[in-house]
Amino acid sequence: MNRLLQTLALFAVATVMSSCTTRPSGGKFSTSFDPPAKPVTNPSAVKVKLSTGAQRVYVMQGNEVLLATPCSVGTASTPTPMGTFRIYSKEAKRRRASSPGAGYPMSFWMEFKSAYGMHWGWVKPYPCTHGCVRLPIKSAQKIFSMVSTGTPLIIATSHPEDATIGKTLPVLDDSKLDNPPDSYMLSPKVFEDAAKGKIYTY
C-alpha cells in the first residue's frame, strides 16, 4: 500500500512539473516559424504588400511571391496607416525610444512613415499593435535582407495573395509565451540572437 502511495505521489509530482515546463507544440508560436524565401534577383522589382485584414505580409518581385508571413497590425484605435509608402530607413538593432517600454528591442526595423515600421515583435492572430507591423523573428530577419531603402510598401485591407498563399500560412499566437527577462531584452544578447534568427531560448 505504501509503495502504491509513493508511486502515485511521484506520478503527481512529475505531472505537475511537466505541465509547468512543457510548451504547446505544433508551431503555433512565431519563434518557430521559418518562412521559405526565394532569392531576390532584381532588387528594383521588389515590393512589399501588407494585408491588414488577413494580417499577412508578402515580399514580391514583380508578380511572384518571394516570401509570405503572418504579422500583427494596429488596433482599431491605433491603426496601421493605409496607402502606398516606401521603406526609407533600416536599422537592425533599434530600440524603442519612448516610454513606456523605452529600450525594448525592435530588431530589423524598417520604417515607412515617421514612427511606423515593420520589425520583430510578438505576433498574435488579431490586431494588437500601436500601428507598427510585428513580424516573427525569422521573417523580420529575411525581409530585412530582401528589401532596400526605397522599396515600395503597399498597405491595404486585402490583397489577391490572401486567397492563395496567404491561406496556407499558420495561425501564430504568442500570447501564451512567457516574456523574456528585462536583463535579456535590454542586453546586447537580444541583437546577437536576432542576427541568428532567434529570440531568447525559444
C-alpha positions as CSV (number, residue, x, y, z in Angstrom):
1,M,0.0,0.0,0.0
2,N,2.8,2.4,0.9
3,R,4.6,1.6,-2.3
4,L,1.4,2.3,-4.3
5,L,1.0,5.7,-2.5
6,Q,4.7,6.6,-3.2
7,T,4.2,5.7,-6.9
8,L,1.1,7.8,-7.1
9,A,2.8,10.7,-5.3
10,L,5.8,10.6,-7.7
11,F,3.4,10.5,-10.7
12,A,1.6,13.5,-9.4
13,V,4.8,15.5,-8.9
14,A,6.0,14.5,-12.4
15,T,2.7,15.6,-13.9
16,V,2.8,19.0,-12.2
17,M,6.4,19.6,-13.2
18,S,5.8,18.6,-16.8
19,S,2.8,20.9,-17.1
20,C,5.0,23.8,-15.9
21,T,7.8,23.2,-18.2
22,T,6.3,21.9,-21.4
23,R,5.1,24.4,-24.0
24,P,2.3,23.6,-26.5
25,S,3.8,22.2,-29.7
26,G,2.7,22.4,-33.4
27,G,4.5,25.6,-34.5
28,K,1.9,28.0,-33.2
29,F,4.5,30.4,-31.8
30,S,6.2,32.9,-34.1
31,T,9.5,31.9,-32.7
32,S,9.4,28.6,-34.5
33,F,8.0,30.0,-37.8
34,D,10.6,30.0,-40.6
35,P,9.2,31.1,-43.9
36,P,10.7,29.8,-47.1
37,A,12.2,32.6,-49.2
38,K,13.2,32.8,-52.8
39,P,16.2,34.8,-53.7
40,V,15.9,38.4,-55.0
41,T,17.3,38.6,-58.5
42,N,16.0,42.0,-59.4
43,P,16.0,44.4,-56.4
44,S,14.4,47.2,-58.4
45,A,11.3,45.0,-59.0
46,V,10.8,44.1,-55.3
47,K,7.8,45.5,-53.4
48,V,6.1,44.5,-50.2
49,K,2.4,44.1,-49.8
50,L,0.7,44.2,-46.4
51,S,-2.9,43.0,-45.8
52,T,-4.3,44.4,-42.6
53,G,-7.4,42.3,-42.8
54,A,-5.6,39.0,-43.2
55,Q,-2.6,40.1,-41.2
56,R,-0.2,38.9,-43.9
57,V,3.0,40.4,-45.4
58,Y,4.1,39.4,-48.9
59,V,7.5,40.2,-50.4
60,M,7.0,40.4,-54.2
61,Q,9.3,40.5,-57.2
62,G,7.0,41.6,-60.0
63,N,4.0,39.3,-59.6
64,E,6.0,36.5,-57.9
65,V,5.7,35.9,-54.1
66,L,9.2,35.5,-52.7
67,L,8.2,35.3,-49.1
68,A,4.9,35.2,-47.2
69,T,4.4,35.6,-43.5
70,P,1.8,36.2,-40.8
71,C,2.1,39.5,-38.9
72,S,0.3,41.7,-36.4
73,V,-1.1,45.1,-37.2
74,G,-2.5,48.1,-35.4
75,T,-5.8,48.0,-33.4
76,A,-8.9,49.9,-34.5
77,S,-8.0,52.8,-32.2
78,T,-4.3,52.8,-33.2
79,P,-4.4,51.5,-36.8
80,T,-1.6,50.8,-39.2
81,P,-1.5,53.5,-41.8
82,M,-3.1,52.6,-45.2
83,G,-1.7,53.6,-48.6
84,T,1.5,53.3,-50.6
85,F,4.8,54.1,-48.9
86,R,8.5,53.5,-49.3
87,I,10.8,51.9,-46.7
88,Y,13.1,54.9,-46.1
89,S,15.1,53.7,-43.1
90,K,16.5,50.4,-41.9
91,E,18.1,49.6,-38.6
92,A,18.9,46.1,-37.5
93,K,19.5,47.0,-33.8
94,R,16.8,49.5,-33.0
95,R,15.4,50.1,-29.5
96,R,12.2,51.8,-28.6
97,A,13.0,55.4,-27.6
98,S,9.8,56.5,-25.9
99,S,8.1,55.3,-22.7
100,P,6.5,53.1,-21.7
101,G,8.8,50.4,-22.9
102,A,11.9,52.6,-23.6
103,G,14.8,50.4,-24.5
104,Y,12.7,47.5,-25.7
105,P,14.2,45.8,-28.8
106,M,12.6,46.3,-32.2
107,S,15.1,44.2,-34.2
108,F,15.2,44.6,-38.0
109,W,13.4,48.0,-38.0
110,M,12.1,49.0,-41.5
111,E,10.5,52.5,-41.2
112,F,7.9,53.5,-43.8
113,K,6.3,56.5,-42.1
114,S,7.5,58.6,-39.2
115,A,7.4,56.4,-36.0
116,Y,5.8,53.5,-38.0
117,G,7.8,50.5,-39.1
118,M,7.9,46.7,-39.7
119,H,10.0,45.0,-37.1
120,W,10.4,41.9,-34.9
121,G,7.7,41.6,-32.3
122,W,5.3,39.1,-30.6
123,V,2.7,38.0,-33.1
124,K,-1.0,37.4,-32.3
125,P,-3.9,36.4,-34.5
126,Y,-5.7,39.7,-34.0
127,P,-4.7,43.4,-34.4
128,C,-2.7,44.3,-31.3
129,T,-0.1,47.0,-32.0
130,H,0.0,50.7,-31.8
131,G,0.3,50.9,-35.6
132,C,3.6,49.2,-36.3
133,V,3.8,45.8,-38.0
134,R,5.1,43.0,-35.9
135,L,6.9,40.1,-37.6
136,P,8.2,36.7,-36.5
137,I,11.9,36.9,-35.8
138,K,13.0,34.8,-38.9
139,S,10.5,36.6,-41.1
140,A,11.9,40.0,-40.0
141,Q,15.4,38.9,-40.5
142,K,14.8,37.6,-44.0
143,I,12.6,40.6,-45.1
144,F,15.2,43.0,-43.8
145,S,17.8,41.4,-46.1
146,M,15.4,41.4,-49.1
147,V,14.3,45.0,-49.1
148,S,16.3,48.2,-49.7
149,T,15.9,51.8,-48.8
150,G,13.2,52.9,-51.3
151,T,11.4,49.5,-51.6
152,P,7.6,50.2,-52.0
153,L,5.2,49.1,-49.3
154,I,1.5,48.8,-50.3
155,I,-0.8,48.6,-47.3
156,A,-4.4,47.7,-47.9
157,T,-7.3,45.9,-46.2
158,S,-6.7,42.9,-48.6
159,H,-4.5,41.7,-51.4
160,P,-5.1,38.9,-54.0
161,E,-2.4,36.8,-52.3
162,D,-4.7,36.5,-49.2
163,A,-6.8,34.0,-51.1
164,T,-3.9,31.9,-52.3
165,I,-0.6,31.6,-50.4
166,G,-2.0,33.7,-47.5
167,K,-4.5,30.9,-46.7
168,T,-1.7,28.3,-46.4
169,L,0.1,30.2,-43.6
170,P,-0.2,29.0,-40.0
171,V,-2.1,30.9,-37.3
172,L,0.6,32.2,-34.9
173,D,-0.2,33.2,-31.3
174,D,2.5,34.4,-28.9
175,S,0.0,35.5,-26.3
176,K,0.9,32.5,-24.0
177,L,4.7,32.8,-24.3
178,D,6.5,33.9,-21.2
179,N,8.1,37.3,-21.6
180,P,11.9,37.1,-21.5
181,P,13.5,38.9,-18.5
182,D,14.4,42.5,-18.9
183,S,18.0,41.6,-18.2
184,Y,18.0,39.8,-21.6
185,M,15.8,42.2,-23.5
186,L,17.9,45.2,-22.6
187,S,21.2,43.4,-23.2
188,P,23.3,43.2,-26.4
189,K,22.5,39.4,-26.4
190,V,19.0,40.1,-27.8
191,F,20.6,41.5,-31.0
192,E,23.2,38.8,-31.2
193,D,20.3,36.2,-31.1
194,A,18.3,38.2,-33.7
195,A,21.2,38.0,-36.1
196,K,20.9,34.3,-35.8
197,G,17.1,34.4,-36.4
198,K,16.1,33.6,-32.8
199,I,14.9,35.2,-29.7
200,Y,15.7,34.2,-26.1
201,T,15.7,30.4,-25.7
202,Y,12.5,29.7,-27.7
